[in-house]
Structure formats: structure tokens, C-alpha cells
Amino acid sequence: MDICDDPVYLIRIDAAANMARFYQLRIEPTLFGGIALTRNWGRIGHFGQTRTVFHASFQDALQEKQFHLERKLKRGYRYP
């Protein structure tokens, strides 16, 4: 299976609010031939939290990745 999708890494820094956060999205193949969208978020410099959602097709995972990306960009996250 050939997956041609790059991970996305976003940050949101607001010194006045003492906010320094990151958000990462990755699409990865699973051991059994499926596709997983992994989201990782938290404070910069820490491991943060991780959530993985399994999908039947690459297109489904890509669609969910795009949804989360647009949502975070609207909330002030930017590319580093």
C-alpha cells in the first residue's frame, strides 16, 4: 500500500496568555492493511495526548484529516 501523505504539524503561541501548544496529524498504515489517522496535541515541550481513529480507506482518513486541519487553522493554529 502506497500512502503519499505528509504529516501536518501546527503550533499556537500566545505569550500574553502563557499558551504554547502543538497539534499534529498523521495518516499511517495499520498492521492489518487498514488506515489510521493519529492526532497528537498538547503543550510544546511535553508528550501531549494521542488519539488514533481507524478507517477503511485512505480517502476517509484524508477527509477526516482535512476536517481537523481546517478546524485548528480557524482557531489560530499556524504552520511553524
C-alpha positions in Angstrom: 0.0 0.0 0.0 1.5 3.3 -1.0 0.5 6.3 1.1 1.6 9.6 -0.2 0.6 12.0 2.6 2.8 14.1 4.8 2.2 14.7 8.5 1.0 18.1 9.5 2.4 19.9 12.5 0.8 23.1 13.8 1.6 25.4 16.7 -0.3 28.1 18.6 1.7 30.5 20.7 0.3 33.4 22.7 2.8 34.8 25.2 0.2 37.0 26.9 -2.0 34.0 27.7 1.0 31.7 28.5 -0.1 29.5 25.7 2.4 27.3 23.7 0.6 24.4 22.1 1.1 22.0 19.2 -1.2 19.8 17.1 0.0 17.0 14.8 -1.9 14.9 12.3 -0.6 11.7 10.6 -2.1 9.1 8.4 -0.4 5.7 8.8 -1.0 2.2 7.6 -2.1 -0.3 10.2 -0.7 -3.8 10.7 -3.7 -5.4 9.1 -3.9 -3.4 6.0 -6.2 -0.6 7.2 -5.5 3.1 7.6 -5.3 5.1 10.8 -5.4 8.8 11.5 -3.3 9.7 14.5 -3.8 13.1 16.2 -1.3 14.3 18.9 -1.7 17.5 20.8 -0.6 19.3 23.9 1.8 21.8 25.3 5.1 22.4 23.4 7.9 20.5 25.2 5.6 17.8 26.5 4.4 14.5 25.0 0.7 15.5 25.0 -2.2 13.3 24.3 -2.7 10.9 21.4 -5.9 9.7 19.7 -6.0 7.2 16.8 -9.0 6.5 14.6 -9.1 3.6 12.2 -10.5 4.0 8.7 -11.4 1.5 6.0 -10.0 3.7 3.2 -7.3 6.3 2.7 -9.9 8.8 1.4 -11.9 8.5 4.6 -8.8 9.2 6.7 -7.8 12.1 4.4 -11.2 13.6 4.7 -11.1 13.5 8.5 -7.6 14.9 8.5 -8.7 17.8 6.4 -11.7 18.5 8.7 -9.4 18.7 11.8 -6.8 20.8 9.9 -9.4 23.4 8.9 -10.8 23.5 12.4 -7.4 24.1 14.0 -6.5 26.8 11.5 -9.7 28.6 12.3 -8.8 28.5 16.0 -5.4 30.3 15.4 -3.0 27.4 14.9 -0.3 28.0 12.3 2.4 26.2 10.5 5.8 26.7 12.3 
